[in-house]
Amino acid sequence: MPALRRTIGLFALSAFAVVAAPTAGAQTPTVTSVIGAADGLTVALEIDPVVGDPAALTFGPEPTVTLPPTGGSVSEQVLGVDESAAFVSLTAALLRTSAEGAIGPAGFATAESTVADIALDELDSLLLGGVLAAEAITATCAADLDGVSGSTTLVGASVLGTALEAEPEPNTELTVTLPGTIAEVGVTLNRQVENPDGSLSVTALVLEIDVGEGVFTGTLQIGPATCGVVEGLTEPAEELVPAQPVPAAQVRFTG
């Protein structure tokens, strides 16, 4: 009987490696730290009456807050300010400052300084009456990866009886005088300053007061509110790429 030859071919199924090879992913912008701070009210007045000793009225800055670089939320407030020196009176119902921020791809920073029901009055020297009066004055600042912006809002605000604009453009300046007197007040509204670290400082109101010899001179400031973000790049993520299928070796048996 003729010999029987049998050839059996065995082919293993292709298999995929179970360990994928890592490759570097794309980096994306992110906020690595935040900048946020706010000052409330600051006043520095020198009073030199014709009769009596010189005096000073100083206040603040109060309250103040500073945001940690890693973000969070901080706020402070002062209620019922009532200060006076000689014939000058300063009152305010509320001073409030706050700042908030977060890091990461959606990171941001904000800051705000608000004064409510503020009045600076000259009581009797030249019968000026109200040097400053306002229902509310607020400086705000907001920053994220798209940029930084600021604004100022004034409600019912006036200087020497002259009404102030409710939503002034950045760095609005004017001089207010009182007819029949030598009183003069330089006013800066919505002062915005870009800082070297990229943050923005917004001061709602700055008064340069010169009511004249024998009365008082000095400054009053609300703000600034300062904010900004520090931009970086995310660490590249590892992407898992499946390995190519590897066929097993062919095995033949002959018999």
C-alpha atoms as an extended CHARMM CRD file, in Angstrom:
* protein
*
       255  EXT
         1         1  MET       CA              0.0000000000        0.0000000000        0.0000000000  PROA      1               0.0000000000
         2         2  PRO       CA              1.4080000000        3.3900000000       -0.8850000000  PROA      2               0.0000000000
         3         3  ALA       CA              2.6060000000        5.4610000000        1.9160000000  PROA      3               0.0000000000
         4         4  LEU       CA              0.2100000000        8.1440000000        2.9680000000  PROA      4               0.0000000000
         5         5  ARG       CA              1.6770000000       11.5710000000        3.3270000000  PROA      5               0.0000000000
         6         6  ARG       CA             -0.2740000000       14.0870000000        5.2720000000  PROA      6               0.0000000000
         7         7  THR       CA              0.6510000000       17.6850000000        5.5820000000  PROA      7               0.0000000000
         8         8  ILE       CA             -1.1780000000       19.6380000000        8.1900000000  PROA      8               0.0000000000
         9         9  GLY       CA             -0.7830000000       23.4050000000        8.1590000000  PROA      9               0.0000000000
        10        10  LEU       CA             -1.5620000000       25.2250000000       11.3720000000  PROA      10              0.0000000000
        11        11  PHE       CA             -1.9540000000       28.9740000000       11.3050000000  PROA      11              0.0000000000
        12        12  ALA       CA             -2.3710000000       30.7950000000       14.5380000000  PROA      12              0.0000000000
        13        13  LEU       CA             -4.8660000000       33.6340000000       14.6110000000  PROA      13              0.0000000000
        14        14  SER       CA             -3.4140000000       37.0710000000       14.5200000000  PROA      14              0.0000000000
        15        15  ALA       CA             -3.1410000000       38.6650000000       17.9450000000  PROA      15              0.0000000000
        16        16  PHE       CA             -2.9720000000       42.2290000000       19.1650000000  PROA      16              0.0000000000
        17        17  ALA       CA             -0.4700000000       43.3250000000       21.7580000000  PROA      17              0.0000000000
        18        18  VAL       CA             -2.2070000000       44.1660000000       25.0130000000  PROA      18              0.0000000000
        19        19  VAL       CA              0.1470000000       47.0050000000       25.8760000000  PROA      19              0.0000000000
        20        20  ALA       CA             -0.3640000000       50.1550000000       23.8170000000  PROA      20              0.0000000000
        21        21  ALA       CA              2.4970000000       52.4490000000       22.9180000000  PROA      21              0.0000000000
        22        22  PRO       CA              2.2700000000       55.9670000000       24.4810000000  PROA      22              0.0000000000
        23        23  THR       CA              2.6460000000       59.0940000000       22.3460000000  PROA      23              0.0000000000
        24        24  ALA       CA              2.6720000000       62.7440000000       23.4160000000  PROA      24              0.0000000000
        25        25  GLY       CA             -0.6010000000       64.6790000000       23.0850000000  PROA      25              0.0000000000
        26        26  ALA       CA             -1.0030000000       68.3550000000       22.2590000000  PROA      26              0.0000000000
        27        27  GLN       CA             -0.5020000000       71.0030000000       24.9680000000  PROA      27              0.0000000000
        28        28  THR       CA             -3.3500000000       73.4300000000       25.6520000000  PROA      28              0.0000000000
        29        29  PRO       CA             -3.4160000000       76.8480000000       27.4070000000  PROA      29              0.0000000000
        30        30  THR       CA             -4.2600000000       76.8800000000       31.1110000000  PROA      30              0.0000000000
        31        31  VAL       CA             -4.2540000000       79.2930000000       34.0480000000  PROA      31              0.0000000000
        32        32  THR       CA             -1.3600000000       78.3860000000       36.3410000000  PROA      32              0.0000000000
        33        33  SER       CA             -1.9680000000       81.1170000000       38.9590000000  PROA      33              0.0000000000
        34        34  VAL       CA             -4.2740000000       84.0630000000       39.5770000000  PROA      34              0.0000000000
        35        35  ILE       CA             -3.8940000000       87.6790000000       40.6920000000  PROA      35              0.0000000000
        36        36  GLY       CA             -6.6960000000       89.2820000000       42.6700000000  PROA      36              0.0000000000
        37        37  ALA       CA             -6.7950000000       92.1270000000       45.1930000000  PROA      37              0.0000000000
        38        38  ALA       CA             -9.0010000000       95.0470000000       46.1760000000  PROA      38              0.0000000000
        39        39  ASP       CA             -8.7730000000       98.1410000000       48.3580000000  PROA      39              0.0000000000
        40        40  GLY       CA            -11.8260000000       99.9670000000       49.6440000000  PROA      40              0.0000000000
        41        41  LEU       CA            -11.6730000000      103.6320000000       50.6590000000  PROA      41              0.0000000000
        42        42  THR       CA             -8.5370000000      105.7300000000       51.1850000000  PROA      42              0.0000000000
        43        43  VAL       CA             -8.6410000000      109.3390000000       52.4010000000  PROA      43              0.0000000000
        44        44  ALA       CA             -5.7900000000      111.7270000000       53.2100000000  PROA      44              0.0000000000
        45        45  LEU       CA             -6.8270000000      115.3300000000       53.9400000000  PROA      45              0.0000000000
        46        46  GLU       CA             -4.8930000000      118.1880000000       55.4550000000  PROA      46              0.0000000000
        47        47  ILE       CA             -7.0360000000      120.8240000000       57.1640000000  PROA      47              0.0000000000
        48        48  ASP       CA             -5.5930000000      124.2450000000       57.8860000000  PROA      48              0.0000000000
        49        49  PRO       CA             -8.2660000000      126.4660000000       59.3910000000  PROA      49              0.0000000000
        50        50  VAL       CA             -7.8480000000      130.2160000000       59.7000000000  PROA      50              0.0000000000
        51        51  VAL       CA             -8.6270000000      129.8690000000       63.3890000000  PROA      51              0.0000000000
        52        52  GLY       CA             -7.4080000000      126.8640000000       65.3280000000  PROA      52              0.0000000000
        53        53  ASP       CA             -4.7460000000      124.2570000000       64.9150000000  PROA      53              0.0000000000
        54        54  PRO       CA             -4.1190000000      122.2780000000       61.7090000000  PROA      54              0.0000000000
        55        55  ALA       CA             -5.7150000000      118.8570000000       61.5770000000  PROA      55              0.0000000000
        56        56  ALA       CA             -5.7230000000      115.7750000000       59.3950000000  PROA      56              0.0000000000
        57        57  LEU       CA             -8.4160000000      113.3660000000       58.3480000000  PROA      57              0.0000000000
        58        58  THR       CA             -6.9630000000      110.0440000000       57.2510000000  PROA      58              0.0000000000
        59        59  PHE       CA             -8.6510000000      106.7260000000       56.6180000000  PROA      59              0.0000000000
        60        60  GLY       CA             -7.7150000000      103.4110000000       55.0600000000  PROA      60              0.0000000000
        61        61  PRO       CA             -7.2110000000      101.8170000000       52.7980000000  PROA      61              0.0000000000
        62        62  GLU       CA            -10.0920000000       99.8610000000       54.3210000000  PROA      62              0.0000000000
        63        63  PRO       CA            -11.0140000000       97.0960000000       53.8180000000  PROA      63              0.0000000000
        64        64  THR       CA             -8.4090000000       95.2200000000       51.7780000000  PROA      64              0.0000000000
        65        65  VAL       CA             -8.3230000000       91.6700000000       50.3730000000  PROA      65              0.0000000000
        66        66  THR       CA             -5.7390000000       89.6120000000       48.4810000000  PROA      66              0.0000000000
        67        67  LEU       CA             -6.4660000000       86.3890000000       46.6180000000  PROA      67              0.0000000000
        68        68  PRO       CA             -4.0470000000       83.4270000000       46.9850000000  PROA      68              0.0000000000
        69        69  PRO       CA             -2.2470000000       82.4930000000       43.7180000000  PROA      69              0.0000000000
        70        70  THR       CA             -4.1160000000       79.1800000000       43.6880000000  PROA      70              0.0000000000
        71        71  GLY       CA             -7.5040000000       80.9150000000       43.7420000000  PROA      71              0.0000000000
        72        72  GLY       CA            -10.4610000000       80.7730000000       46.0860000000  PROA      72              0.0000000000
        73        73  SER       CA            -12.7720000000       83.4910000000       47.3740000000  PROA      73              0.0000000000
        74        74  VAL       CA            -12.1020000000       86.3250000000       49.8510000000  PROA      74              0.0000000000
        75        75  SER       CA            -14.1640000000       89.2970000000       51.0170000000  PROA      75              0.0000000000
        76        76  GLU       CA            -14.1560000000       91.9430000000       53.7360000000  PROA      76              0.0000000000
        77        77  GLN       CA            -16.5150000000       94.7390000000       54.7130000000  PROA      77              0.0000000000
        78        78  VAL       CA            -16.7010000000       97.7450000000       57.0100000000  PROA      78              0.0000000000
        79        79  LEU       CA            -20.0150000000       99.1270000000       58.2430000000  PROA      79              0.0000000000
        80        80  GLY       CA            -20.8420000000      102.6190000000       59.4440000000  PROA      80              0.0000000000
        81        81  VAL       CA            -17.8040000000      104.7920000000       58.7270000000  PROA      81              0.0000000000
        82        82  ASP       CA            -18.0420000000      108.0950000000       60.6170000000  PROA      82              0.0000000000
        83        83  GLU       CA            -14.8450000000      110.1690000000       60.7350000000  PROA      83              0.0000000000
        84        84  SER       CA            -14.3340000000      113.8930000000       61.2510000000  PROA      84              0.0000000000
        85        85  ALA       CA            -11.5920000000      116.4630000000       61.8020000000  PROA      85              0.0000000000
        86        86  ALA       CA            -12.1570000000      120.1740000000       62.4040000000  PROA      86              0.0000000000
        87        87  PHE       CA            -14.9800000000      121.1250000000       60.0260000000  PROA      87              0.0000000000
        88        88  VAL       CA            -14.6810000000      118.1280000000       57.6510000000  PROA      88              0.0000000000
        89        89  SER       CA            -16.8990000000      115.0520000000       57.9490000000  PROA      89              0.0000000000
        90        90  LEU       CA            -16.6000000000      111.6640000000       56.2180000000  PROA      90              0.0000000000
        91        91  THR       CA            -19.3890000000      109.0830000000       56.4110000000  PROA      91              0.0000000000
        92        92  ALA       CA            -20.2270000000      105.8630000000       54.5760000000  PROA      92              0.0000000000
        93        93  ALA       CA            -22.7820000000      103.1440000000       55.2410000000  PROA      93              0.0000000000
        94        94  LEU       CA            -20.7760000000      100.2860000000       53.7250000000  PROA      94              0.0000000000
        95        95  LEU       CA            -17.3180000000       99.5440000000       52.3620000000  PROA      95              0.0000000000
        96        96  ARG       CA            -16.8740000000       96.1310000000       50.7350000000  PROA      96              0.0000000000
        97        97  THR       CA            -14.0480000000       94.4300000000       48.8530000000  PROA      97              0.0000000000
        98        98  SER       CA            -13.9310000000       90.9390000000       47.3150000000  PROA      98              0.0000000000
        99        99  ALA       CA            -11.8670000000       88.7660000000       44.9920000000  PROA      99              0.0000000000
       100       100  GLU       CA            -12.4090000000       85.3290000000       43.4900000000  PROA      100             0.0000000000
       101       101  GLY       CA            -10.4730000000       83.0520000000       41.1530000000  PROA      101             0.0000000000
       102       102  ALA       CA             -9.5600000000       79.5500000000       40.0220000000  PROA      102             0.0000000000
       103       103  ILE       CA             -6.7360000000       77.8740000000       38.1010000000  PROA      103             0.0000000000
       104       104  GLY       CA             -6.9660000000       75.3940000000       35.2230000000  PROA      104             0.0000000000
       105       105  PRO       CA             -8.1150000000       75.5700000000       31.5750000000  PROA      105             0.0000000000
       106       106  ALA       CA            -11.2430000000       77.5080000000       32.6260000000  PROA      106             0.0000000000
       107       107  GLY       CA             -9.3540000000       79.6170000000       35.1730000000  PROA      107             0.0000000000
       108       108  PHE       CA            -10.3260000000       83.1870000000       35.9740000000  PROA      108             0.0000000000
       109       109  ALA       CA             -9.8880000000       86.0390000000       38.4570000000  PROA      109             0.0000000000
       110       110  THR       CA            -12.2670000000       88.8210000000       39.5180000000  PROA      110             0.0000000000
       111       111  ALA       CA            -12.0580000000       91.6750000000       42.0010000000  PROA      111             0.0000000000
       112       112  GLU       CA            -14.4750000000       94.3410000000       43.2170000000  PROA      112             0.0000000000
       113       113  SER       CA            -14.4810000000       97.3880000000       45.4710000000  PROA      113             0.0000000000
       114       114  THR       CA            -17.7770000000       99.0120000000       46.5080000000  PROA      114             0.0000000000
       115       115  VAL       CA            -18.6920000000      102.0150000000       48.6430000000  PROA      115             0.0000000000
       116       116  ALA       CA            -22.3080000000      102.7460000000       49.5680000000  PROA      116             0.0000000000
       117       117  ASP       CA            -23.8990000000      105.9900000000       50.7930000000  PROA      117             0.0000000000
       118       118  ILE       CA            -20.6780000000      107.9550000000       51.0460000000  PROA      118             0.0000000000
       119       119  ALA       CA            -20.4940000000      111.6690000000       51.8900000000  PROA      119             0.0000000000
       120       120  LEU       CA            -17.5700000000      114.0460000000       52.3350000000  PROA      120             0.0000000000
       121       121  ASP       CA            -18.8230000000      117.3390000000       53.7330000000  PROA      121             0.0000000000
       122       122  GLU       CA            -17.2880000000      120.7040000000       54.5790000000  PROA      122             0.0000000000
       123       123  LEU       CA            -19.4520000000      121.7950000000       57.4770000000  PROA      123             0.0000000000
       124       124  ASP       CA            -18.9960000000      125.5240000000       57.9470000000  PROA      124             0.0000000000
       125       125  SER       CA            -15.7970000000      127.1160000000       56.5970000000  PROA      125             0.0000000000
       126       126  LEU       CA            -16.9220000000      128.3450000000       53.1780000000  PROA      126             0.0000000000
       127       127  LEU       CA            -20.3850000000      126.8550000000       53.2380000000  PROA      127             0.0000000000
       128       128  LEU       CA            -19.4160000000      124.4270000000       50.4770000000  PROA      128             0.0000000000
       129       129  GLY       CA            -21.6580000000      121.7190000000       51.7780000000  PROA      129             0.0000000000
       130       130  GLY       CA            -21.1650000000      118.4040000000       50.0350000000  PROA      130             0.0000000000
       131       131  VAL       CA            -17.7760000000      117.8990000000       48.4320000000  PROA      131             0.0000000000
       132       132  LEU       CA            -18.7000000000      114.3000000000       47.4920000000  PROA      132             0.0000000000
       133       133  ALA       CA            -21.9960000000      112.4270000000       47.7200000000  PROA      133             0.0000000000
       134       134  ALA       CA            -22.9810000000      109.0780000000       46.1950000000  PROA      134             0.0000000000
       135       135  GLU       CA            -25.4470000000      106.2540000000       46.7220000000  PROA      135             0.0000000000
       136       136  ALA       CA            -22.9470000000      103.7080000000       45.4110000000  PROA      136             0.0000000000
       137       137  ILE       CA            -19.5830000000      103.6160000000       43.6360000000  PROA      137             0.0000000000
       138       138  THR       CA            -18.0980000000      100.3330000000       42.3840000000  PROA      138             0.0000000000
       139       139  ALA       CA            -14.8890000000       99.2890000000       40.6150000000  PROA      139             0.0000000000
       140       140  THR       CA            -14.7860000000       95.8300000000       39.0330000000  PROA      140             0.0000000000
       141       141  CYS       CA            -12.1500000000       93.7740000000       37.2380000000  PROA      141             0.0000000000
       142       142  ALA       CA            -12.3770000000       90.4110000000       35.4320000000  PROA      142             0.0000000000
       143       143  ALA       CA             -9.6570000000       88.2860000000       33.7930000000  PROA      143             0.0000000000
       144       144  ASP       CA             -9.3760000000       84.9060000000       32.0430000000  PROA      144             0.0000000000
       145       145  LEU       CA             -7.4240000000       83.3650000000       29.1640000000  PROA      145             0.0000000000
       146       146  ASP       CA             -9.2550000000       85.6450000000       26.7130000000  PROA      146             0.0000000000
       147       147  GLY       CA             -8.0050000000       88.8310000000       28.3930000000  PROA      147             0.0000000000
       148       148  VAL       CA             -8.7040000000       91.2940000000       31.1980000000  PROA      148             0.0000000000
       149       149  SER       CA            -11.2710000000       94.0960000000       31.4960000000  PROA      149             0.0000000000
       150       150  GLY       CA            -12.5060000000       96.5940000000       34.0500000000  PROA      150             0.0000000000
       151       151  SER       CA            -15.3710000000       98.9780000000       34.6450000000  PROA      151             0.0000000000
       152       152  THR       CA            -16.7580000000      101.5510000000       37.0730000000  PROA      152             0.0000000000
       153       153  THR       CA            -20.3490000000      102.2410000000       38.0370000000  PROA      153             0.0000000000
       154       154  LEU       CA            -21.5830000000      105.3040000000       39.9400000000  PROA      154             0.0000000000
       155       155  VAL       CA            -25.1160000000      105.7340000000       41.2820000000  PROA      155             0.0000000000
       156       156  GLY       CA            -26.3170000000      109.1740000000       42.3150000000  PROA      156             0.0000000000
       157       157  ALA       CA            -22.7600000000      110.5290000000       42.5350000000  PROA      157             0.0000000000
       158       158  SER       CA            -21.8400000000      114.2320000000       42.5770000000  PROA      158             0.0000000000
       159       159  VAL       CA            -18.8380000000      116.4470000000       43.3680000000  PROA      159             0.0000000000
       160       160  LEU       CA            -19.5210000000      119.9970000000       44.5960000000  PROA      160             0.0000000000
       161       161  GLY       CA            -23.0640000000      119.5070000000       43.3790000000  PROA      161             0.0000000000
       162       162  THR       CA            -22.0580000000      118.4810000000       39.8410000000  PROA      162             0.0000000000
       163       163  ALA       CA            -23.4650000000      115.0950000000       38.7950000000  PROA      163             0.0000000000
       164       164  LEU       CA            -20.9430000000      112.4380000000       37.6960000000  PROA      164             0.0000000000
       165       165  GLU       CA            -21.4150000000      110.0810000000       34.7840000000  PROA      165             0.0000000000
       166       166  ALA       CA            -22.9060000000      106.7050000000       35.7550000000  PROA      166             0.0000000000
       167       167  GLU       CA            -20.6960000000      104.5180000000       33.5150000000  PROA      167             0.0000000000
       168       168  PRO       CA            -17.6030000000      106.5450000000       32.5940000000  PROA      168             0.0000000000
       169       169  GLU       CA            -15.0700000000      105.5520000000       29.9610000000  PROA      169             0.0000000000
       170       170  PRO       CA            -11.6380000000      104.4630000000       31.2370000000  PROA      170             0.0000000000
       171       171  ASN       CA             -9.4940000000      107.2980000000       32.5810000000  PROA      171             0.0000000000
       172       172  THR       CA            -12.1490000000      110.0030000000       32.3970000000  PROA      172             0.0000000000
       173       173  GLU       CA            -10.8010000000      113.2480000000       33.8530000000  PROA      173             0.0000000000
       174       174  LEU       CA            -12.5230000000      116.5270000000       34.7180000000  PROA      174             0.0000000000
       175       175  THR       CA            -12.1710000000      119.5040000000       37.0270000000  PROA      175             0.0000000000
       176       176  VAL       CA            -15.1150000000      120.6900000000       39.1070000000  PROA      176             0.0000000000
       177       177  THR       CA            -15.2600000000      124.1830000000       40.5620000000  PROA      177             0.0000000000
       178       178  LEU       CA            -17.8480000000      125.9130000000       42.7110000000  PROA      178             0.0000000000
       179       179  PRO       CA            -18.8640000000      129.3380000000       41.3650000000  PROA      179             0.0000000000
       180       180  GLY       CA            -18.1350000000      132.1820000000       43.7340000000  PROA      180             0.0000000000
       181       181  THR       CA            -15.4420000000      130.2350000000       45.5990000000  PROA      181             0.0000000000
       182       182  ILE       CA            -11.8430000000      129.1580000000       45.0510000000  PROA      182             0.0000000000
       183       183  ALA       CA            -12.7600000000      125.5130000000       45.6070000000  PROA      183             0.0000000000
       184       184  GLU       CA            -11.4860000000      123.1290000000       42.9210000000  PROA      184             0.0000000000
       185       185  VAL       CA            -11.6290000000      119.3390000000       42.7420000000  PROA      185             0.0000000000
       186       186  GLY       CA             -9.8090000000      117.2770000000       40.1400000000  PROA      186             0.0000000000
       187       187  VAL       CA            -11.7860000000      114.1200000000       39.3630000000  PROA      187             0.0000000000
       188       188  THR       CA            -10.6000000000      110.9070000000       37.7240000000  PROA      188             0.0000000000
       189       189  LEU       CA            -13.2450000000      108.2780000000       37.0010000000  PROA      189             0.0000000000
       190       190  ASN       CA            -12.6380000000      104.6400000000       36.0870000000  PROA      190             0.0000000000
       191       191  ARG       CA             -8.8440000000      104.9500000000       36.2220000000  PROA      191             0.0000000000
       192       192  GLN       CA             -7.3500000000      101.8420000000       34.6230000000  PROA      192             0.0000000000
       193       193  VAL       CA             -3.6700000000      100.9320000000       34.8620000000  PROA      193             0.0000000000
       194       194  GLU       CA             -2.0100000000       97.9290000000       33.1990000000  PROA      194             0.0000000000
       195       195  ASN       CA              0.5680000000       96.4900000000       35.5940000000  PROA      195             0.0000000000
       196       196  PRO       CA              3.9310000000       94.9120000000       34.6110000000  PROA      196             0.0000000000
       197       197  ASP       CA              2.6600000000       91.4340000000       35.5760000000  PROA      197             0.0000000000
       198       198  GLY       CA             -0.2090000000       91.7100000000       33.0690000000  PROA      198             0.0000000000
       199       199  SER       CA             -2.8990000000       92.4300000000       35.6400000000  PROA      199             0.0000000000
       200       200  LEU       CA             -5.2540000000       95.4270000000       35.4930000000  PROA      200             0.0000000000
       201       201  SER       CA             -6.0120000000       97.8470000000       38.3390000000  PROA      201             0.0000000000
       202       202  VAL       CA             -9.3100000000       99.7270000000       38.2670000000  PROA      202             0.0000000000
       203       203  THR       CA             -9.8340000000      102.6950000000       40.5920000000  PROA      203             0.0000000000
       204       204  ALA       CA            -13.4330000000      103.8680000000       40.5380000000  PROA      204             0.0000000000
       205       205  LEU       CA            -12.8570000000      107.4260000000       41.7530000000  PROA      205             0.0000000000
       206       206  VAL       CA             -9.9130000000      109.6580000000       42.5930000000  PROA      206             0.0000000000
       207       207  LEU       CA            -10.4500000000      113.1630000000       43.9660000000  PROA      207             0.0000000000
       208       208  GLU       CA             -7.6680000000      115.7510000000       44.1520000000  PROA      208             0.0000000000
       209       209  ILE       CA             -9.2020000000      118.3080000000       46.5010000000  PROA      209             0.0000000000
       210       210  ASP       CA             -8.0680000000      121.9050000000       46.8340000000  PROA      210             0.0000000000
       211       211  VAL       CA            -10.7130000000      123.9040000000       48.6190000000  PROA      211             0.0000000000
       212       212  GLY       CA             -8.2910000000      126.7550000000       49.1650000000  PROA      212             0.0000000000
       213       213  GLU       CA             -6.0870000000      128.3710000000       51.7670000000  PROA      213             0.0000000000
       214       214  GLY       CA             -7.5940000000      128.1940000000       55.2080000000  PROA      214             0.0000000000
       215       215  VAL       CA             -9.7820000000      125.2260000000       54.2770000000  PROA      215             0.0000000000
       216       216  PHE       CA             -8.4190000000      121.8010000000       53.2530000000  PROA      216             0.0000000000
       217       217  THR       CA             -6.5540000000      119.8940000000       50.5690000000  PROA      217             0.0000000000
       218       218  GLY       CA             -5.8860000000      116.2340000000       49.9050000000  PROA      218             0.0000000000
       219       219  THR       CA             -7.0740000000      113.1000000000       48.1620000000  PROA      219             0.0000000000
       220       220  LEU       CA             -9.8970000000      110.5780000000       48.3020000000  PROA      220             0.0000000000
       221       221  GLN       CA             -9.7830000000      107.2740000000       46.4330000000  PROA      221             0.0000000000
       222       222  ILE       CA            -12.1500000000      104.3210000000       45.9690000000  PROA      222             0.0000000000
       223       223  GLY       CA            -10.3060000000      101.1940000000       44.8060000000  PROA      223             0.0000000000
       224       224  PRO       CA             -8.3440000000       99.8550000000       43.1240000000  PROA      224             0.0000000000
       225       225  ALA       CA             -9.6930000000       96.4460000000       42.1970000000  PROA      225             0.0000000000
       226       226  THR       CA             -6.8890000000       94.4140000000       40.6020000000  PROA      226             0.0000000000
       227       227  CYS       CA             -7.0880000000       91.1250000000       38.7060000000  PROA      227             0.0000000000
       228       228  GLY       CA             -5.1380000000       88.9950000000       36.2400000000  PROA      228             0.0000000000
       229       229  VAL       CA             -4.1960000000       85.4370000000       35.3270000000  PROA      229             0.0000000000
       230       230  VAL       CA             -0.8450000000       83.7930000000       34.6030000000  PROA      230             0.0000000000
       231       231  GLU       CA             -1.0090000000       81.6240000000       31.4930000000  PROA      231             0.0000000000
       232       232  GLY       CA              0.8670000000       78.3860000000       30.9430000000  PROA      232             0.0000000000
       233       233  LEU       CA              0.4830000000       75.0980000000       29.0640000000  PROA      233             0.0000000000
       234       234  THR       CA             -0.9650000000       71.8340000000       30.2720000000  PROA      234             0.0000000000
       235       235  GLU       CA              1.3380000000       68.8280000000       30.5960000000  PROA      235             0.0000000000
       236       236  PRO       CA              1.0740000000       66.7130000000       27.4200000000  PROA      236             0.0000000000
       237       237  ALA       CA             -1.2380000000       63.7630000000       27.9320000000  PROA      237             0.0000000000
       238       238  GLU       CA             -0.1770000000       60.2840000000       26.8500000000  PROA      238             0.0000000000
       239       239  GLU       CA             -2.3180000000       58.8690000000       24.0620000000  PROA      239             0.0000000000
       240       240  LEU       CA             -2.6080000000       55.0820000000       23.8200000000  PROA      240             0.0000000000
       241       241  VAL       CA             -2.0510000000       53.8310000000       20.2600000000  PROA      241             0.0000000000
       242       242  PRO       CA             -3.0170000000       50.1760000000       19.6070000000  PROA      242             0.0000000000
       243       243  ALA       CA             -0.1570000000       48.0040000000       18.3540000000  PROA      243             0.0000000000
       244       244  GLN       CA             -0.4040000000       46.4430000000       14.8810000000  PROA      244             0.0000000000
       245       245  PRO       CA             -1.5930000000       42.8180000000       14.6930000000  PROA      245             0.0000000000
       246       246  VAL       CA              1.2800000000       40.3330000000       14.6320000000  PROA      246             0.0000000000
       247       247  PRO       CA              0.6160000000       36.9740000000       12.9250000000  PROA      247             0.0000000000
       248       248  ALA       CA              1.8610000000       33.8770000000       14.7240000000  PROA      248             0.0000000000
       249       249  ALA       CA              4.4670000000       31.6610000000       13.0250000000  PROA      249             0.0000000000
       250       250  GLN       CA              3.1850000000       29.0140000000       10.5960000000  PROA      250             0.0000000000
       251       251  VAL       CA              3.7170000000       25.3930000000       11.7440000000  PROA      251             0.0000000000
       252       252  ARG       CA              3.7000000000       22.3450000000        9.3940000000  PROA      252             0.0000000000
       253       253  PHE       CA              3.5390000000       18.7030000000       10.2860000000  PROA      253             0.0000000000
       254       254  THR       CA              4.4340000000       16.0240000000        7.7070000000  PROA      254             0.0000000000
       255       255  GLY       CA              3.7540000000       12.4010000000        8.1570000000  PROA      255             0.0000000000
